[in-house]
Amino acid sequence: MTRTEWDLIVVGGGPGGASAATVAAAAGLSTLLLERGGRLRHKPCGGILPEITGELIEDVFDSPLPPEVLSEPAELSLRYTPPSGEANGGRVRNFRLINVKRDEFDQWLRDRASLAGAEVLHEARVIEVNATNCFNVTYHHEGEDRQAGARCLVGADGVHSLVRRMLNPDAPSPKLLVGQRLVSVSEEMPSDFHCVFAETLSPFYAYTVPKGGMLKIGSGMTEEARTDLMPSLDRFSDWLESNGVAEIGEAALQEGWAIPFGEQLLDASGALLVGDAAGLCNPLSGEGIRLALESGLLAAEAIVESGYESPVQNYRKAAAGMVRMVADLHRVVLAADDESRERFIVAELSR
């Protein structure tokens, strides 16, 4: 018999949802995690984590990252190039990044949530969410529509969050569009997460990430400039070749997606929002995995600590520093021009 009543329902099985479900289930809450995709579903992403995220993952999931979720090379340096060119760029000292295979990484997180005691359903597409006395969720799974209720709900369903849209339809959700290609490289593979800042390439940033013998190249821009998204990748490919960074070969994959850009919303009608659903993404680099993991942890802790009271205030208080950081970075990014980008990179390389 399918269980229909839970302490917590989590919508979305990415890093934020898996983190929330794991922490809640480990604390003894009956927890249902609904993941729209199948096992090993593809997630467009650069797949880069700040090194400190490894400690957070061990704390939340009670295990270090296994080798099978790491890409090659597993560790990367961070390289910045300013608008003035490659000659004035360099590696940021004492800064390391973890390079993951995002599809395998996310599945490992969901499997850890299951081991912690959460009920994890793949290919469970949420259709409707409402917040009348408790939270009621209608979802499609195994060929039929089903319903589940819970006293608490976490929306971890990404930048286009259905939970946020259904429970707070008037909330703004501006986005930054990201285009990415996976390409072959005919010469030696770079070993950096390489961020290039130049108005001629992108109004925000362009980047490269080595992935298992190939190279991901990406570029970000606002929704208003979306018609220029893929041509920006052509310009960046030309830049990489003309600056001697890499000889770009055939593209094996081209994709585009969106990340939140400018509005943070931690709750909607009492449901807690985490990760991209809450607008928590670093606008300077596009990195959101660490923020998703951390916000999922804080949301679950707020639910556990609140008992049968609303966890909203506890969550807002715990996540306030994270929200301020993202909002401050957003203001910096919006105000940036090539002159300020140049100063930023000089300061970063001299640290």
DOKOL-737836 format. One record per residue (C-alpha): z negated, y negated, x negated; residue number from 1; residue in three letters. Coordinates in Angstrom, 1 decimal, decimal comma. Example, Ala and Ser with C-alpha at 12.3 -4.5 7.8 and 13.67 -1.06 7.14 Angstrom:
<atoms>
        z        y        x   seq   type
     -7,8      4,5    -12,3     1    ALA
     -7,1      1,1    -13,7     2    SER
</atoms>
This chain:
<atoms>
        z        y        x   seq   type
      0,0      0,0      0,0     1    MET
      1,0     -3,4     -1,4     2    THR
     -1,9     -5,8     -1,9     3    ARG
     -1,4     -9,1     -0,1     4    THR
     -4,6    -11,1     -1,0     5    GLU
     -5,4    -12,3     -4,5     6    TRP
     -7,8    -14,6     -6,3     7    ASP
     -4,8    -16,2     -8,1     8    LEU
     -1,0    -16,1     -7,8     9    ILE
      1,0    -17,3    -10,8    10    VAL
      4,6    -18,2    -10,2    11    VAL
      6,7    -17,9    -13,3    12    GLY
      6,3    -15,5    -16,2    13    GLY
      7,1    -17,6    -19,2    14    GLY
      4,5    -18,6    -21,8    15    PRO
      2,5    -20,8    -19,4    16    GLY
      2,4    -18,3    -16,6    17    GLY
      1,7    -15,3    -18,9    18    ALA
     -1,1    -17,3    -20,5    19    SER
     -2,7    -18,3    -17,2    20    ALA
     -2,4    -14,7    -15,8    21    ALA
     -3,9    -13,1    -18,9    22    THR
     -6,9    -15,4    -19,1    23    VAL
     -7,6    -15,1    -15,4    24    ALA
     -7,2    -11,4    -15,2    25    ALA
     -9,4    -10,9    -18,3    26    ALA
    -12,1    -12,9    -16,6    27    ALA
    -12,0    -10,5    -13,6    28    GLY
     -9,9    -12,4    -11,1    29    LEU
     -7,4    -10,4     -9,1    30    SER
     -4,1    -11,9    -10,4    31    THR
     -0,5    -11,6     -9,3    32    LEU
      2,2    -12,8    -11,6    33    LEU
      5,7    -13,3    -10,0    34    LEU
      8,6    -13,4    -12,5    35    GLU
     12,0    -14,2    -11,0    36    ARG
     13,9    -12,5    -13,9    37    GLY
     14,1     -9,0    -15,0    38    GLY
     12,5     -7,5    -18,1    39    ARG
     13,9     -9,2    -21,2    40    LEU
     15,6    -11,9    -19,1    41    ARG
     17,4    -14,4    -21,2    42    HIS
     15,8    -17,8    -21,7    43    LYS
     17,9    -20,6    -23,3    44    PRO
     15,7    -22,0    -26,0    45    CYS
     15,5    -22,8    -29,7    46    GLY
     12,5    -20,4    -30,0    47    GLY
     10,4    -22,4    -32,5    48    ILE
      6,6    -22,5    -32,5    49    LEU
      4,3    -24,7    -34,6    50    PRO
      2,4    -22,4    -37,0    51    GLU
     -1,0    -23,2    -35,4    52    ILE
      0,4    -21,5    -32,2    53    THR
     -0,2    -18,2    -33,8    54    GLY
     -4,0    -18,7    -33,6    55    GLU
     -3,7    -19,8    -29,9    56    LEU
     -1,7    -16,6    -29,1    57    ILE
     -4,3    -14,4    -30,8    58    GLU
     -7,1    -16,1    -28,8    59    ASP
     -5,4    -15,8    -25,5    60    VAL
     -3,6    -12,5    -25,8    61    PHE
     -6,1    -10,7    -28,1    62    ASP
     -3,3     -9,7    -30,5    63    SER
     -1,2    -11,3    -33,2    64    PRO
      2,5    -11,6    -32,7    65    LEU
      4,2     -8,3    -33,3    66    PRO
      7,1     -8,1    -35,8    67    PRO
      9,6     -7,2    -33,0    68    GLU
      9,4    -10,6    -31,4    69    VAL
     10,1    -12,5    -34,6    70    LEU
     13,5    -13,6    -35,6    71    SER
     15,0    -13,6    -39,1    72    GLU
     13,7    -15,6    -40,9    73    PRO
     10,3    -15,3    -39,3    74    ALA
      9,0    -18,5    -40,9    75    GLU
     10,9    -21,8    -41,2    76    LEU
     10,3    -25,1    -42,9    77    SER
     10,8    -28,4    -41,0    78    LEU
     13,5    -30,6    -42,3    79    ARG
     14,2    -34,2    -41,1    80    TYR
     17,4    -36,2    -41,7    81    THR
     17,4    -39,9    -40,8    82    PRO
     20,2    -42,0    -39,5    83    PRO
     21,1    -43,1    -43,0    84    SER
     22,1    -39,6    -43,9    85    GLY
     21,3    -36,3    -45,5    86    GLU
     20,6    -37,8    -48,9    87    ALA
     17,5    -39,5    -47,5    88    ASN
     16,2    -36,5    -45,7    89    GLY
     14,0    -33,7    -46,8    90    GLY
     11,4    -31,1    -45,9    91    ARG
      8,0    -32,1    -44,4    92    VAL
      5,4    -30,9    -46,8    93    ARG
      2,9    -28,3    -45,7    94    ASN
      4,5    -27,7    -42,4    95    PHE
      5,6    -24,3    -41,2    96    ARG
      7,1    -23,0    -38,0    97    LEU
      7,3    -19,5    -36,4    98    ILE
     10,7    -18,4    -35,4    99    ASN
     10,8    -16,1    -32,4   100    VAL
     13,3    -14,2    -30,3   101    LYS
     12,5    -15,9    -27,1   102    ARG
     13,5    -13,0    -24,7   103    ASP
     11,4    -10,5    -26,5   104    GLU
      8,6    -13,0    -27,0   105    PHE
      8,3    -13,7    -23,3   106    ASP
      8,4    -10,1    -22,4   107    GLN
      5,6     -9,3    -24,9   108    TRP
      3,5    -12,0    -23,3   109    LEU
      4,0    -10,6    -19,8   110    ARG
      3,2     -7,1    -21,1   111    ASP
     -0,1     -8,5    -22,5   112    ARG
     -0,9    -10,1    -19,1   113    ALA
     -0,4     -6,7    -17,5   114    SER
     -2,7     -5,1    -20,1   115    LEU
     -5,3     -7,7    -19,3   116    ALA
     -5,2     -6,5    -15,7   117    GLY
     -2,7     -8,8    -14,0   118    ALA
     -0,2     -7,3    -11,5   119    GLU
      3,2     -8,4    -13,0   120    VAL
      6,3     -8,2    -10,8   121    LEU
      9,7     -8,7    -12,3   122    HIS
     12,7     -9,7    -10,2   123    GLU
     10,3    -11,3     -7,7   124    ALA
     12,0    -14,4     -6,4   125    ARG
      9,7    -16,9     -4,7   126    VAL
     11,3    -18,2     -1,4   127    ILE
      8,5    -20,4      0,1   128    GLU
      5,1    -21,8     -0,8   129    VAL
      2,7    -23,5      1,5   130    ASN
     -0,9    -24,7      1,2   131    ALA
     -2,5    -24,4      4,6   132    THR
     -6,1    -23,1      4,2   133    ASN
     -5,2    -21,1      1,2   134    CYS
     -1,9    -20,7     -0,7   135    PHE
      0,7    -18,5      0,9   136    ASN
      3,7    -17,3     -1,1   137    VAL
      6,8    -15,6      0,3   138    THR
      8,9    -13,8     -2,3   139    TYR
     11,8    -11,3     -2,3   140    HIS
     11,2     -8,1     -4,3   141    HIS
     12,8     -4,7     -4,2   142    GLU
     15,1     -5,6     -1,3   143    GLY
     12,6     -7,1      1,1   144    GLU
     10,7    -10,3      1,7   145    ASP
      7,0    -10,0      1,1   146    ARG
      4,0    -12,3      1,5   147    GLN
      0,9    -12,9     -0,5   148    ALA
     -2,1    -15,2     -0,2   149    GLY
     -4,5    -16,5     -2,8   150    ALA
     -7,3    -19,1     -3,0   151    ARG
     -5,7    -20,5     -6,2   152    CYS
     -2,1    -21,0     -7,3   153    LEU
     -0,5    -21,8    -10,7   154    VAL
      3,1    -23,1    -10,8   155    GLY
      4,6    -22,1    -14,1   156    ALA
      8,1    -22,0    -12,9   157    ASP
      9,8    -24,4    -15,2   158    GLY
     11,4    -27,8    -15,1   159    VAL
     13,0    -27,1    -11,7   160    HIS
      9,6    -25,8    -10,3   161    SER
      9,8    -24,6     -6,7   162    LEU
      6,1    -24,8     -6,5   163    VAL
      6,1    -28,5     -7,4   164    ARG
      9,1    -29,3     -5,1   165    ARG
      7,6    -27,5     -2,1   166    MET
      4,1    -28,9     -2,4   167    LEU
      4,9    -32,4     -3,7   168    ASN
      8,6    -33,0     -2,8   169    PRO
      8,4    -36,7     -3,6   170    ASP
      7,2    -36,3     -7,2   171    ALA
      9,8    -37,6     -9,7   172    PRO
     11,0    -35,1    -12,3   173    SER
     13,3    -36,7    -14,8   174    PRO
     15,0    -34,4    -17,3   175    LYS
     16,5    -34,3    -20,7   176    LEU
     19,6    -32,1    -21,0   177    LEU
     20,0    -29,8    -24,0   178    VAL
     23,3    -28,1    -25,1   179    GLY
     23,2    -25,3    -27,6   180    GLN
     25,6    -23,0    -29,4   181    ARG
     25,0    -19,8    -31,4   182    LEU
     27,5    -19,9    -34,2   183    VAL
     28,4    -17,9    -37,3   184    SER
     28,0    -19,5    -40,7   185    VAL
     30,5    -18,7    -43,5   186    SER
     28,2    -19,7    -46,3   187    GLU
     24,5    -19,4    -47,1   188    GLU
     22,3    -19,7    -44,1   189    MET
     19,9    -22,7    -43,9   190    PRO
     16,2    -21,8    -43,8   191    SER
     14,9    -24,8    -41,9   192    ASP
     14,4    -26,0    -38,4   193    PHE
     16,5    -29,1    -39,1   194    HIS
     16,2    -32,1    -36,9   195    CYS
     18,8    -34,8    -37,3   196    VAL
     18,2    -38,3    -35,8   197    PHE
     21,3    -40,5    -35,5   198    ALA
     22,7    -42,4    -32,5   199    GLU
     26,2    -41,3    -33,4   200    THR
     25,2    -37,7    -32,8   201    LEU
     22,7    -37,9    -29,9   202    SER
     20,5    -40,7    -28,4   203    PRO
     17,6    -38,4    -29,1   204    PHE
     18,0    -35,5    -31,6   205    TYR
     20,2    -32,8    -32,8   206    ALA
     18,9    -29,6    -34,5   207    TYR
     19,8    -26,3    -36,2   208    THR
     17,8    -23,1    -36,1   209    VAL
     18,7    -19,9    -38,1   210    PRO
     18,5    -16,8    -35,9   211    LYS
     19,1    -13,4    -37,2   212    GLY
     22,1    -14,1    -39,4   213    GLY
     23,6    -16,8    -37,1   214    MET
     22,8    -20,4    -36,5   215    LEU
     21,8    -22,2    -33,3   216    LYS
     22,9    -25,8    -33,1   217    ILE
     21,7    -28,1    -30,3   218    GLY
     21,7    -31,6    -29,0   219    SER
     19,8    -33,4    -26,3   220    GLY
     20,6    -36,3    -24,0   221    MET
     19,6    -37,8    -20,6   222    THR
     21,0    -36,7    -17,3   223    GLU
     23,0    -40,0    -17,1   224    GLU
     25,0    -39,0    -20,2   225    ALA
     25,6    -35,4    -19,2   226    ARG
     29,4    -35,5    -19,4   227    THR
     29,0    -36,0    -23,2   228    ASP
     26,7    -33,0    -23,8   229    LEU
     29,1    -30,5    -25,2   230    MET
     31,3    -33,0    -27,1   231    PRO
     28,0    -34,0    -28,9   232    SER
     27,9    -30,5    -30,2   233    LEU
     31,4    -30,9    -31,6   234    ASP
     30,4    -34,0    -33,4   235    ARG
     27,3    -32,3    -34,7   236    PHE
     29,3    -29,4    -36,0   237    SER
     31,6    -31,8    -37,8   238    ASP
     28,5    -33,6    -39,3   239    TRP
     27,0    -30,4    -40,6   240    LEU
     30,2    -29,5    -42,3   241    GLU
     30,9    -32,9    -43,8   242    SER
     27,4    -33,2    -45,1   243    ASN
     27,5    -29,8    -46,7   244    GLY
     24,7    -28,3    -44,5   245    VAL
     26,7    -25,4    -43,1   246    ALA
     30,3    -24,2    -42,6   247    GLU
     30,5    -23,6    -38,8   248    ILE
     32,4    -20,5    -37,6   249    GLY
     33,1    -19,1    -34,2   250    GLU
     30,6    -19,6    -31,3   251    ALA
     29,2    -16,5    -29,8   252    ALA
     27,3    -18,3    -27,1   253    LEU
     27,2    -21,7    -25,5   254    GLN
     24,6    -22,8    -23,0   255    GLU
     22,9    -25,8    -21,5   256    GLY
     19,6    -26,3    -19,8   257    TRP
     17,0    -29,0    -19,1   258    ALA
     13,6    -29,9    -20,3   259    ILE
     11,1    -32,4    -18,6   260    PRO
     11,3    -35,9    -19,9   261    PHE
      8,9    -38,6    -18,8   262    GLY
      6,6    -37,6    -15,9   263    GLU
      3,5    -35,4    -16,1   264    GLN
      2,1    -33,9    -13,0   265    LEU
     -0,8    -31,4    -13,4   266    LEU
     -1,3    -30,5     -9,7   267    ASP
      0,4    -30,5     -6,3   268    ALA
     -1,6    -30,0     -3,1   269    SER
     -4,3    -28,2     -5,1   270    GLY
     -2,0    -25,9     -7,0   271    ALA
     -2,2    -26,3    -10,8   272    LEU
      1,1    -26,9    -12,7   273    LEU
      1,5    -25,8    -16,3   274    VAL
      4,2    -26,1    -19,0   275    GLY
      7,5    -27,5    -18,0   276    ASP
      6,5    -27,5    -14,4   277    ALA
      3,9    -30,0    -15,3   278    ALA
      6,3    -32,1    -17,4   279    GLY
      4,5    -31,0    -20,6   280    LEU
      7,1    -31,0    -23,4   281    CYS
      7,3    -32,8    -26,7   282    ASN
     10,1    -35,3    -26,2   283    PRO
     10,5    -35,8    -29,9   284    LEU
     11,5    -32,2    -30,7   285    SER
     12,0    -30,5    -27,3   286    GLY
      9,2    -28,0    -28,2   287    GLU
      7,3    -26,9    -25,1   288    GLY
      6,1    -23,3    -25,8   289    ILE
      2,8    -24,3    -27,4   290    ARG
      2,1    -26,8    -24,6   291    LEU
      2,9    -24,2    -22,0   292    ALA
      0,5    -21,7    -23,6   293    LEU
     -2,3    -24,2    -23,9   294    GLU
     -1,9    -25,6    -20,4   295    SER
     -1,8    -22,1    -19,0   296    GLY
     -5,1    -21,3    -20,8   297    LEU
     -6,7    -24,6    -19,5   298    LEU
     -5,6    -24,0    -16,0   299    ALA
     -7,0    -20,5    -15,9   300    ALA
    -10,2    -21,6    -17,5   301    GLU
    -10,5    -24,3    -14,8   302    ALA
    -10,0    -21,8    -12,1   303    ILE
    -12,6    -19,4    -13,5   304    VAL
    -15,1    -22,1    -14,1   305    GLU
    -14,7    -23,7    -10,6   306    SER
    -15,6    -20,5     -8,7   307    GLY
    -14,6    -21,2     -5,0   308    TYR
    -14,4    -25,0     -5,6   309    GLU
    -11,2    -26,8     -6,3   310    SER
    -10,2    -26,4    -10,0   311    PRO
     -8,1    -29,6    -10,0   312    VAL
    -10,6    -32,0    -11,5   313    GLN
    -11,7    -29,6    -14,2   314    ASN
     -8,0    -29,0    -15,1   315    TYR
     -7,2    -32,7    -15,2   316    ARG
    -10,1    -33,4    -17,5   317    LYS
     -9,3    -30,5    -19,8   318    ALA
     -5,6    -31,4    -20,1   319    ALA
     -6,0    -35,2    -20,3   320    ALA
     -5,5    -35,3    -24,1   321    GLY
     -2,3    -33,2    -23,8   322    MET
     -0,9    -35,5    -21,1   323    VAL
     -1,7    -38,6    -23,1   324    ARG
      0,0    -37,2    -26,2   325    MET
      3,2    -36,3    -24,3   326    VAL
      3,2    -39,7    -22,5   327    ALA
      2,7    -41,6    -25,8   328    ASP
      5,5    -39,7    -27,5   329    LEU
      7,8    -40,4    -24,6   330    HIS
      7,3    -44,1    -24,9   331    ARG
      8,0    -43,9    -28,6   332    VAL
     11,2    -41,9    -28,0   333    VAL
     12,4    -44,3    -25,4   334    LEU
     11,9    -47,3    -27,6   335    ALA
     13,4    -45,8    -30,7   336    ALA
     16,6    -47,0    -32,3   337    ASP
     18,1    -46,0    -35,6   338    ASP
     16,0    -48,5    -37,6   339    GLU
     12,7    -47,1    -36,1   340    SER
     13,9    -43,5    -36,6   341    ARG
     14,5    -44,3    -40,2   342    GLU
     10,9    -45,7    -40,6   343    ARG
      9,5    -42,6    -38,8   344    PHE
     11,2    -40,1    -41,1   345    ILE
     10,2    -42,1    -44,2   346    VAL
      6,6    -41,9    -43,1   347    ALA
      6,8    -38,2    -42,2   348    GLU
      8,3    -37,2    -45,6   349    LEU
      5,7    -39,2    -47,5   350    SER
      2,8    -37,5    -45,8   351    ARG
</atoms>
